[in-house]
Amino acid sequence: MAEGEAAPRRALRRTGTQTWRALAGAARGRPAGRALLRPVARLHPFGFLRGLLGPDITGARQSLTALAVSSLTATAAGVLLAAVTGTLERLPGLLVLVPAAIGMRGDIFGALGSRLATTIHAGTFRATARSDTIVGQNVIAAAVLTLVTAVALGVMAKVLAPVFGLSDIIGVTDLIVVSVVGAQLASIVVLVVTLGLAASSTRRGWDLDNVSAPLISAMGDVVTLPALFLASYLVGITALTPLIAIVSAIGAAAAMAWAWRSGLEQLWQILRESIPVLCVGGLVLIVAGVVIEHRLDDFIDKRAVLILVPACLAAAGAIGGILSSRLSTKLHLGVIEPRALPQRGARLDILFAFTLTVPVFVLNGVLASAAATVFSMSTPGVARLVAISLIGGMIATALAGVIAYYGTVVATRIGVDPDTYGIPLVNSTVDLAGAAALVLAVSWVGLS
């Protein structure tokens, strides 16, 4: 890149960082922050509220736009899920993998997006594929984590499903093959989108913290379900299925060994810090799948509710991801401190996350009803769908706020990267809470 092109971009990044700090100063009553918010308040009767609820008005608009895209794509994924109920019934236990497979794409690549956002704010981002660069090591780490976690999810699904009352499910090699092949197919697309977002944000002046979590989640939703469905055709092939499972397990172990011996310090740090939290998150996501599998008959009876599942889980995780990513960046920049009680700058971000909840989850309910009507699927009606979506979404988002804040704070205090820990902790916990909250909302609201 020419020096003449680089200088304006560095200036833009400095301006973005100054805006974060000025707004945080406003939260603490500092003159610079108040001066920044004062003209915003004069622009519109609700301008001061807008200034308080986000790092800036543009950031709020970016988040809502990204969440709307996430809702649309997650609804499309929900339609596909409702359309393949025959496959879900033919392969018992496959539904257990669905939240885990979708969630893991968001965990791995959402964390990747959060780390890249921090490098953009810090001015160290360079779009290059060299393995010894920050971006190159992050990409390799995402590829290794995709393979390792896919194998782990297949094993965990087989082990945990009987513990929670699902004993009659497909074999462990079948689960590993569906998990690994589906993950590889989906991750290629999600990786390209993540890197494209990072590169575009530097050119267009977007704040990657505001858009990466929902857009990456959206892409994970829309490509993971078709990938799992395609991978399900490999189930039960006598010689091929066990062979793929064995090769996948050996490949995962070999990839970890290579990363350990590679001498790439950041790569090994990401893997060392990510694998424990991703495995715990995967376990939680498998339990979320078990919760949904137990109510499969109800969801099949009213398929519009099944359409809601990916949309609600994606929205709750995306809102929590936005919050976690913004908090991580502020902690890295020293704008807020990792305290037991959130400082006002952090509380404003938490409040902002909750303002997103109502429009997003109402939209999810309306979209699920519209999709069910268009595709002639059974539905309990738009009012019930909106109520189920709102109740489940509010519960999940409340938990997301707690996990996002304390997850990033604890990570910072123990000396690990909050970008690596925050989003996986939020996504996995919120997916379980969202699945349970959705089932609870169905029980409260009823389907007829």
Residue, then its C-alpha position, 0 to 999 in steps of 0.5 A: m500500500a502506498e504511504g499516501e493511502a495508508a496515512p488517511r486510514r491511520a488517521l481514521r483509526r485514530t479518530g475511531t479510537q478517540t471517539w471511543r475514548a471521548l464517549a467513555g469520557a462522557a460516561r464519566g462526565r469529562p468535558a471532552g465527552r460532553a462536548l462530543l455528545r452535545p451537538v448530537a443531542r441538538l440534531h434530534p429530539f432523541g439525539f442525546l439518547r442515541g449518543l448514550l446508547g452507542p459509541d456513535i449514531t453510525g455504530a448503532r445503525q451498523s449494528l441494527t443493519a447487521l442484525a436485520v441481515s442476521s435475522l433474514t438469513a437465520t430465518a432462511a436457515g430455519v425454513l431449511l431446518a423445517a423442510v428437512t424434518g424427514t432427515l431429522e427423524r430418519l437420523p435421530g441425534l442429528l438435531v443435537l448437532v445443529p445448535a453446536a455446529i452453527g454455534m461453533r462457526g460463530d464461536i471460532f470466526g466471531a472470535l477471529g473477527s473480534r481479534l481482527a477488530t482489535t488489530i484494526h483499532a490498534g492500527t496493526f491490521r495488514a491484509t496478508a496471507r503470510s503465515d508469520t503475520i497476525v492475520g496469517q496466524n489467525v487464519i491458520a488457528a481458525a482452520v485448526l480449531t474448525l477440525v479439532t472442534a468438529v471431531a470433539l462435537g461428534v464424540m460429545a454428541k454420542v456421549l452426552a445424548p444418552v445422559f440426557g435421555l436420548s439413547d437411540i441415536i446414530g453412531v459416533t463415526d456417523l456423527i463425526v463425519v457429519s460434524v467434520v464434513g459439514a464444518q469444513l464446507a461451511s468454514i470455507v465460506v465463513l472464513v472468506v466472509t470474515l476476512g472480507l469484512a475486516a478488509s472492507s471495514t478498513r476501507r469504508g470506515w466501519d467499526l468491525d466490532n459493530v458488524s462482525a458478530p451478527l454478520i458472521s453469525a448470519m453467514g454461519d447460519v445460512v451455510t452450516l445447515p445445508a452443509l450438515f444436510l449434504a454431509s448427512y448423505l455420507v452416514g451409513i456408508t459401510a467402508l467410507t464413513p469409518l475411514i473419514a472419521i478415523v482420518s479426521a481424528i488423526g488429522a486433528a491430532a496432527a494439526m495440533a502437534w504441528a502448531w505446537r512445533s511451528g514456532l508461531e507464537q500467536l498461533w499456539q497462544i490462540l489454540r491454547e486459549s481457545i480449545p478449553v473454552l470451545c470444548v466447554g462451549g461445545l458441551v453446552l451447545i450439545v445440551a442445547g441440541v438435546v433440549i430441542e431434540h426432546r421437543l422435536d414432535d412439537f416443533i414438527d407439529k408447528r413448523a413455524v416454531l422450528i423456523l424460529v430456532p436458528a433465528c432466535l439463537a443467532a440473534a441472542g448470540a449476535i447481540g451478546g457478541i456485539l457487546s463482548s467485542r466492544l467491551s474487549t476493544k475498550l479493555h484493550l485500549g484502556v478506555i474501561e477497567p476490568r472491575a467487578l461492577p461495570q463502569r458507566g462506559a460499560r453500562l452504556d454498552i450493556l444498555f445499548a445491547f438491550t435496546l436492540t432486543v425488542p426490534v430484532f426479536v419482533l422481526n424474528g417472529v414476524l419473519a417466521s410467520a411470513a416464511a411459514t405462510v409462504f411455504s405452507m407450513s403449520t403455524p400457531g399465528v403471528a402473535r404467538l410467534v412474536a410472543i415466543s420470540l420476545i420472551g425467549g430473546m429477552i431471557a437469553t439477552a439478559l444472560a448474554g449481558v452478564i456473560a459478555y461483561y464478566g467473561t471479558v473482565v475475568a479473561t483480562r484479569i487472568g491475563v488471556d485475550p478477552d477477544t478469544y474468550g468473550i464471544p465463545l463464552v457468550n455464544s455457547t451460554v446464550d445458545l443453551a439459554g436461548a434453546a431452554a428459553l424458547v422451549l419455556a416460552v412455547s410452554w407459556v404461550g402455547l401453540s394453539 
